[in-house]
Amino acid sequence: MNAVKYPNGTIINSTPVQLRKHETDAVERMYSRDVLERTTVERITYMSDGLRINGYLARPKAAGRYPVLIWNRGGSGDRGALHDLTAFLILASTALWGYIVLATHYRGNRGSEGVEDWGGEDVRDSLNLVETAKYLPGADLDRFGIEGASRGGMTTYRVLTLDSRFRCAIVHAGVTDICSMCDEKKNFARFCDQLLSQFTPEEREAELKRRSALHFVRQLPKTTPILLLHGDQDRVIPLSQTEAFAAELQKLDLPYESHVLAGGGHVALKDGSYREIDTYRKEWLERYLSVG
């Protein structure tokens, strides 16, 4: 059967993840044995706009009815992509709290069909995971949250303008103004030039603004509170990206909370700031995705 005939979200394939010894040691060292014993992680392939997209599913082993969290990775291509170990470190450690967690590699990445669009049409690969949840036993379809880091923050903001059902959102070091990033970082400007090489300069600027939350903040739902997290030592995405966005949220009286992580860099698993981040994340998810 042609893949395009499958509805969005349909799970085409799933394979349980089995970690190697040095990987299980890393999970125990950074979290606990419970992550390994009380959760499961699967590599999944699901349908998104006629494309076969790869990603991950993490969930508690115990039967129950659980809220669903859509998790959006950062980076581009293999850089920043989830792999089996980080799926346990990031997704399963959250599933342990009592959530079903779904993550996409995006189109064109890690064996997924299509072409990566970095904040363009590939945001639908995140959005279509909402449809994937409908195929999962125990998924509470009345309790959705969404989360993203870096490029995944950009994805998260865009998804929020397309679907207002999310009870809460979390963004770590999110990109909010690509134009200012291009002005500050020459390497990033070259990346964007290559990404949007088919556009005229005027079209290119319009595309960058279309992907930048600072320019569409008024389109965000007033019913979805956003938790903003950013390290003050981040050398990849400037803290100013989050500060400027928070100022706009406050000006428009949109619900949010913001925390600056002292000494935090861009990759929380490397600098250890994930421990502080998890404290904020756990409380936020419990506050908005608890039963009732």
DOMARRO-999445 format. One record per residue (C-alpha): x, y, z. Coordinates in pm, 1 decimal, padded with zeros to 6 digits. Layout:
<pagus>
        u        v        w
        X        Y        Z
...
</pagus>
This chain:
<pagus>
        u        v        w
  00000.0  00000.0  00000.0
  00127.2  00348.3 -00081.2
  00234.5  00524.2  00238.3
  00035.3  00837.5  00153.2
 -00289.6  00644.1  00210.7
 -00221.7  00609.0  00580.8
 -00378.7  00880.4  00801.7
 -00156.8  01127.9  00986.3
 -00017.8  00981.9  01305.9
 -00050.7  00617.7  01205.1
  00232.5  00414.8  01357.3
  00387.8  00210.5  01076.3
  00657.6  00044.2  01281.4
  00787.2  00027.7  01638.4
  01096.3 -00135.2  01784.9
  01185.5 -00154.0  02156.0
  01517.0  00011.3  02244.5
  01775.3 -00203.9  02421.4
  02065.3 -00007.8  02565.4
  02420.4 -00138.3  02592.1
  02596.6 -00173.2  02926.2
  02783.0  00157.4  02913.5
  02455.2  00329.7  02822.3
  02258.8  00176.6  03110.8
  02543.9  00280.7  03339.2
  02507.2  00638.3  03214.0
  02130.4  00637.0  03282.5
  02186.0  00507.0  03635.5
  02462.8  00759.4  03700.4
  02266.0  01059.2  03574.7
  01919.1  00952.6  03690.6
  01835.5  00619.9  03852.0
  01776.3  00251.5  03791.9
  01402.8  00327.4  03799.5
  01425.4  00492.3  03456.5
  01545.5  00159.9  03312.8
  01312.3 -00065.3  03508.9
  00987.2  00132.2  03510.4
  00975.4  00281.9  03159.3
  00996.7  00159.6  02801.8
  01138.0  00338.8  02498.2
  01057.3  00249.5  02137.5
  01181.0  00374.7  01803.0
  00871.5  00449.9  01599.8
  00786.5  00534.2  01239.5
  00463.8  00728.4  01194.7
  00285.0  00909.9  00914.1
  00300.5  01286.8  00869.9
  00152.1  01447.7  00558.5
  00215.5  01133.1  00355.5
  00574.4  01094.1  00478.0
  00718.9  00818.4  00695.2
  00878.0  00999.3  00989.6
  01097.9  00841.5  01255.1
  01093.8  00926.5  01621.6
  01067.9  00790.3  01973.2
  00798.7  00689.0  02219.3
  00863.9  00664.2  02593.3
  00605.4  00558.7  02849.7
  00569.1  00402.8  03195.8
  00558.9  00023.3  03199.8
  00271.0  00020.0  03446.9
 -00078.0  00021.0  03298.3
 -00263.2  00345.3  03348.0
 -00404.2  00656.9  03186.9
 -00132.6  00911.5  03124.3
 -00105.6  01269.7  02991.1
  00083.4  01307.2  02663.0
  00389.4  01527.7  02617.4
  00516.7  01615.6  02268.3
  00893.3  01674.8  02286.5
  01072.1  01870.4  02010.4
  01445.9  01822.9  01958.1
  01691.1  02096.6  01870.7
  01967.4  02120.8  01614.2
  01963.0  02031.6  01247.8
  02034.4  01702.0  01074.4
  02230.9  01471.0  01303.7
  02348.1  01762.7  01516.5
  02118.3  01770.7  01818.3
  01922.5  01463.6  01708.6
  01803.8  01217.7  01969.2
  01962.6  00874.6  01981.8
  01886.2  00572.4  02198.0
  02075.6  00692.0  02505.8
  01943.0  01049.4  02501.7
  01593.8  00911.1  02441.7
  01626.6  00743.6  02780.9
  01797.9  01040.2  02945.6
  01545.7  01296.8  02822.8
  01224.8  01116.8  02732.2
  01217.4  00813.9  02962.9
  01326.7  01017.9  03265.1
  01015.7  01229.6  03204.7
  00794.6  00927.3  03136.2
  00893.0  00801.0  03481.9
  00694.0  01090.5  03630.6
  00379.1  00947.4  03470.2
  00367.8  01071.8  03110.2
  00361.9  00930.6  02760.4
  00632.4  01119.1  02569.6
  00650.0  01138.9  02190.1
  00938.9  01287.5  01991.9
  01004.7  01337.9  01621.6
  01328.9  01345.0  01424.5
  01150.9  01570.1  01167.0
  01130.8  01499.8  00794.9
  01459.1  01443.8  00615.0
  01639.8  01342.1  00935.7
  01755.2  01009.1  01078.2
  01600.9  00804.5  00799.3
  01274.5  00999.6  00779.2
  01129.4  01072.0  00436.3
  01111.4  01424.4  00295.6
  01338.2  01727.1  00323.2
  01422.1  01909.1  00645.3
  01264.9  02253.8  00652.4
  01390.0  02383.1  00992.4
  01082.3  02553.7  01127.2
  00883.9  02547.2  00801.2
  00656.0  02262.6  00702.7
  00839.2  02017.0  00927.0
  00662.0  02166.1  01228.7
  00372.6  01948.0  01115.9
  00580.7  01641.5  01204.2
  00552.8  01757.9  01564.5
  00185.2  01852.1  01535.5
  00094.9  01515.1  01381.9
  00223.0  01336.1  01691.5
 -00104.0  01450.8  01848.4
 -00268.8  01212.0  01601.9
 -00017.5  00940.0  01691.3
 -00132.1  00958.8  02052.8
 -00476.6  00839.2  01944.9
 -00322.9  00499.4  01862.2
 -00163.2  00455.3  02205.2
 -00340.2  00261.3  02482.0
 -00360.5  00464.3  02799.3
 -00303.5  00802.4  02634.5
 -00526.7  01067.7  02790.1
 -00627.4  01274.1  02488.6
 -00764.9  01550.0  02710.7
 -00423.2  01623.6  02861.2
 -00156.1  01732.3  02614.0
  00160.3  01928.5  02682.7
  00438.3  02032.5  02444.8
  00806.6  02101.4  02501.4
  01108.7  02195.9  02293.6
  01472.0  02297.8  02317.4
  01659.3  02542.8  02092.8
  01528.8  02477.2  01737.7
  01263.9  02266.4  01913.8
  01152.2  02580.9  02093.9
  01089.5  02745.4  01757.2
  00890.1  02436.2  01658.6
  00694.1  02446.6  01983.4
  00593.4  02810.5  01938.0
  00478.7  02746.8  01582.7
  00278.0  02439.5  01681.8
  00103.3  02644.7  01950.7
 -00031.4  02877.4  01680.2
 -00177.0  02577.3  01495.8
 -00342.9  02393.6  01785.2
 -00477.3  02538.5  02109.9
 -00545.3  02209.7  02289.3
 -00212.4  02204.7  02477.4
 -00258.9  02267.7  02847.0
  00097.6  02391.3  02889.6
  00428.5  02438.0  02710.8
  00795.7  02435.1  02811.2
  01078.2  02589.4  02609.2
  01451.5  02566.2  02682.5
  01675.5  02823.0  02514.4
  01428.1  02868.7  02231.2
  01493.9  03058.7  01910.8
  01249.0  03350.7  01904.3
  01398.9  03600.4  01657.8
  01595.0  03445.8  01371.3
  01663.9  03783.8  01211.3
  01853.5  03913.8  01515.2
  02035.4  03578.9  01542.9
  02154.5  03624.3  01184.5
  02279.7  03973.4  01267.8
  02474.7  03845.9  01567.7
  02610.8  03517.1  01431.7
  02766.9  03496.3  01084.6
  02768.3  03115.8  01078.4
  02398.6  03111.6  01158.9
  02328.9  03370.2  00887.7
  02506.6  03147.9  00634.2
  02296.3  02852.1  00748.4
  01976.2  03051.4  00693.9
  02096.9  03176.1  00354.2
  02150.8  02817.9  00244.8
  01820.8  02701.6  00395.9
  01624.6  02971.3  00211.3
  01840.3  03003.8 -00100.5
  01538.4  02967.4 -00329.2
  01382.2  03290.8 -00197.8
  01440.7  03654.7 -00288.9
  01581.1  03875.5 -00007.9
  01231.0  04007.1  00064.7
  01082.3  03657.1  00070.3
  01370.2  03536.4  00286.0
  01301.3  03801.9  00550.2
  00931.0  03713.1  00547.8
  01016.5  03344.3  00595.1
  01248.2  03418.5  00885.1
  00978.1  03622.7  01056.8
  00722.4  03347.6  00991.8
  00945.3  03113.6  01193.6
  01025.4  03364.4  01470.4
  00791.5  03369.6  01770.4
  00875.1  03731.6  01850.3
  00695.2  03824.3  01527.2
  00384.6  03608.7  01582.2
  00348.2  03629.0  01958.9
 -00005.7  03767.4  01923.5
 -00109.1  03441.6  01753.2
 -00022.0  03231.3  02057.7
 -00318.8  03091.4  02250.1
 -00406.3  03279.4  02566.9
 -00492.1  02950.1  02738.2
 -00149.1  02781.9  02717.3
  00097.7  02890.5  02987.5
  00463.4  02872.5  02878.2
  00758.9  02791.2  03102.3
  01076.3  02959.1  02972.4
  01417.6  02824.9  03075.7
  01756.5  02956.9  02962.2
  02113.2  02931.3  03088.1
  02303.5  03254.8  03141.5
  02617.9  03098.0  02989.4
  02450.3  02980.4  02667.8
  02687.7  03054.0  02378.7
  02463.2  02905.1  02107.1
  02126.8  03076.8  02159.8
  02172.2  03411.7  02337.3
  01974.4  03462.5  02657.2
  01842.2  03780.6  02495.6
  01624.8  03562.3  02270.5
  01424.5  03446.1  02571.9
  01436.2  03781.1  02752.3
  01290.1  03970.2  02455.3
  01018.7  03708.9  02411.4
  00930.0  03713.3  02782.8
  00895.4  04091.0  02766.6
  00643.6  04056.0  02481.2
  00446.8  03790.8  02669.7
  00430.4  04020.0  02970.9
  00326.0  04317.6  02758.7
  00039.1  04114.7  02609.8
 -00052.6  03961.4  02946.5
 -00001.3  03607.3  02815.6
  00059.3  03339.1  03080.8
  00422.9  03245.8  03133.5
  00695.7  03187.3  03387.9
  01065.6  03241.8  03323.7
  01380.6  03113.5  03495.7
  01743.5  03194.4  03417.6
  01979.6  02910.9  03508.9
  02298.2  03042.7  03670.5
  02597.0  02881.6  03499.0
  02373.7  02694.1  03252.8
  02501.5  02645.1  02898.8
  02319.6  02527.0  02589.1
  02331.4  02149.8  02649.0
  02191.9  02077.8  02994.5
  02298.5  01712.0  02996.7
  02660.6  01820.1  02953.8
  02680.6  02102.3  03206.5
  02459.6  01938.6  03469.1
  02191.1  02206.4  03466.6
  01935.7  01938.5  03371.3
  01889.9  01870.6  03743.9
  01766.4  02224.2  03809.8
  01571.4  02223.0  03483.7
  01394.7  01901.6  03582.5
  01281.3  02059.0  03909.1
  01103.1  02334.6  03717.0
  00973.0  02097.6  03446.7
  00829.2  01843.1  03689.3
  00643.3  02106.6  03890.2
  00510.5  02274.5  03574.5
  00379.4  01952.2  03422.7
  00218.4  01848.3  03749.5
  00055.3  02189.2  03783.4
 -00110.6  02182.9  03441.0
 -00140.9  01817.1  03342.5
 -00262.0  01671.2  03670.8
 -00601.9  01502.6  03669.7
 -00892.4  01744.0  03682.7
</pagus>
